[in-house]
Amino acid sequence: QVRMVESGGGLVQAGDSLRISCTASGLPLDDYAMAWFRQAPGKEREGVACLSRSGRNTYYADSVKGRFTISRDKAKNTLYLQMNSLKPEDTAMYYCAPVGQDPNYSGPLGSWTPLFNYWGQGTQVTVSS
């Protein structure tokens, strides 16, 4: 059974840094491209950052480019998102998910979309001004 557990969120001030984690059970992370998504109240879930299956390529939404870094620890089967220079508009629930490319889709992460309709409980990131 696949289980994604996101952690590390919290309340921070604008300009601060935070690293969130996603630990997967039943899903070897290096078998998939993986991505972070976020959903703010009243808004649709949006892609934030993506790491290719090989780990050699990364993709970022324009809104976080230069501030966020996605990475993976194979030994721990854990995905990370390092978030620097946080802004109040980064406030959201953050989720991780395996992704694939859909040529008929275009979003913040290009054609990368969730592979499965499964989400963990997420981790809340709140940035105060």
C-alpha positions in Angstrom: 0.0 0.0 0.0 1.4 3.4 -1.0 1.6 6.0 1.8 3.1 9.5 1.4 3.8 11.4 4.6 4.7 15.0 4.3 6.3 16.8 7.3 8.4 19.8 8.3 5.9 22.6 7.7 5.3 25.4 10.2 4.8 29.1 10.8 7.6 31.4 9.7 8.2 35.0 8.8 8.6 36.4 5.4 12.2 36.0 4.2 12.8 32.9 6.4 13.7 29.4 5.1 12.1 26.1 5.7 12.7 22.5 4.5 9.8 20.1 4.1 10.1 16.4 3.6 8.1 13.6 2.1 8.6 10.0 3.1 7.1 7.3 1.0 6.3 3.7 1.9 5.3 1.2 -0.8 6.7 3.5 -3.4 10.4 3.6 -4.3 10.9 7.3 -5.1 13.7 6.7 -7.6 11.3 4.7 -9.7 9.3 7.8 -10.4 9.6 11.5 -11.3 8.4 13.2 -8.1 6.9 16.6 -7.6 5.7 19.0 -4.8 2.3 20.6 -5.1 0.6 23.2 -2.9 -2.9 24.3 -2.3 -4.0 27.5 -0.7 -7.5 28.0 0.7 -10.0 28.7 -2.0 -7.4 27.9 -4.8 -6.7 24.9 -6.9 -3.8 22.6 -6.2 -0.7 23.7 -8.3 2.6 22.2 -9.1 5.6 23.8 -7.5 8.7 21.7 -8.2 9.5 18.5 -10.0 12.5 16.1 -10.0 13.0 13.7 -12.9 13.3 10.0 -12.2 17.0 10.1 -12.9 17.4 13.0 -10.5 19.3 15.0 -13.1 16.6 17.4 -14.1 14.5 19.8 -12.1 11.5 21.9 -13.0 10.1 24.8 -11.1 7.0 27.0 -11.3 7.9 30.6 -12.2 6.6 31.7 -8.8 9.3 29.8 -6.9 12.1 29.7 -9.3 15.4 30.7 -7.7 13.9 30.3 -4.2 12.9 26.6 -3.9 15.1 23.5 -4.5 13.8 20.0 -4.8 16.0 17.1 -3.9 15.9 13.4 -3.0 17.7 11.1 -0.6 17.5 7.6 -2.2 18.8 5.8 1.0 16.0 7.4 3.0 13.4 7.2 0.3 12.6 10.8 1.1 11.9 13.8 -1.1 12.7 17.3 0.1 11.8 20.9 -0.7 14.1 23.6 0.5 12.3 26.9 0.5 14.2 30.1 0.9 13.1 33.7 0.9 9.6 32.7 1.8 6.7 35.0 0.9 3.2 35.3 2.4 1.9 34.0 -1.0 3.8 30.7 -0.4 1.3 30.0 2.4 -0.4 26.7 1.5 -0.7 23.0 2.3 2.1 21.2 0.6 1.9 17.7 -0.9 4.3 15.4 -2.8 3.3 13.0 -5.5 4.8 10.8 -8.3 4.2 12.5 -11.7 4.3 11.7 -15.3 4.2 13.8 -18.5 0.9 14.4 -20.3 1.4 16.0 -23.7 -2.2 17.3 -23.6 -1.6 19.2 -20.4 0.3 22.5 -19.7 0.6 23.9 -16.2 3.1 25.5 -13.8 5.4 22.4 -14.2 4.9 22.1 -18.0 3.4 18.8 -18.9 4.1 17.1 -15.6 0.9 15.9 -13.8 0.1 13.5 -10.9 0.2 9.9 -11.9 -2.3 8.7 -9.3 -5.3 10.2 -7.6 -3.7 9.8 -4.2 -2.5 12.4 -1.8 -1.0 12.3 1.7 -2.2 14.5 4.5 0.1 17.3 3.5 2.2 19.7 5.6 1.0 23.3 6.3 3.4 26.1 5.5 2.3 29.5 6.8 4.4 32.7 6.1 3.5 35.8 8.0 4.3 39.3 6.7 
